[in-house]
Amino acid sequence: MIRCVLRLLLTAVALWVAGMAVCACGEEPDGIFRRGIDRIVAGKRATVGVAVLYDGQLITYRDEVFPLMSVFKVPVAYAVLVRMEEEEIPLETMLHVEADRMQRDTYSPLAALYPDRDFDISIADLLRFCISRSDNNACDLLIACAGGIGRVDSLVQAADVGWLRLAATEAVMHADPALCHANSGTPSASVKLLDAVLNGGLLSDSHTAFLRHIMEETETGADKIRGGLPAGIPVGHKTGSSDRLPDGTKIGDHDVAFFLLPDGRECLLAVFIGNSRESDRENARMIAAIARFVYDYCSGGGRNQ
């Protein structure tokens, strides 16, 4: 009887030890991911949220609600392309823009190009200015073209990707910076929407390819996600950056992207930095470091750290 009890105890201990070994070795991927991001953001005066989507897996770090800043221009572009398809409007359709529709005290390469006069521009070029150059005037012209910010939001809600809410144009946010919180979302919802638009068949093949192309042409934030990835790999992204409050706090400094891993798989990544007291350079350095860590992790090397 005693031998039987001892045998059972020894078996239980062996199973417990084996279980601990499995816990130590088999439960590691998410733990390694969290620790890797922890190391990058340790001591930084900012809130950092991260979401990664690859191979059908979603991995997150502090997946909280942030003001979206110019990342919301991606759903704006999506809504415009939906309208183009619904009404069979070619992207090369020209729009006439009156000079008084342009804000002159906002970030707008388009306004600099046409400082004091009416002009004509194609919808395709407005989309390029909005996404590739993050032009605020182009964004608001496209919101009107899509049917208003409510229409953009309704399409986002229909995609059912999680918390993404859009209620303010660039002009509204420029007039009252506090209203930037009206456009809000989580990193996970942002990558899920991007995945749905680029890979979920929400748009035609030609419009999907066009959106991918203008995201690959993005000029802003070269030192953010793109700056952390190996040179030469395909990457498209959209940045979002706020002004600073009087006390020096930056409301938001973001980047959302798609890129290819060495074996050809696609990875989608969102890095959101909120309420940062760090410099713009340090915010970009954090985003780049997270991008490189995610690239290595999803490629296989990071899981063994």
Order of alpha helices (4+ residues) and beta strands (2+ residues): alpha-alpha-beta-beta-beta-alpha-beta-alpha-beta-alpha-alpha-alpha-beta-alpha-beta-alpha-alpha-alpha-beta-beta-beta-alpha
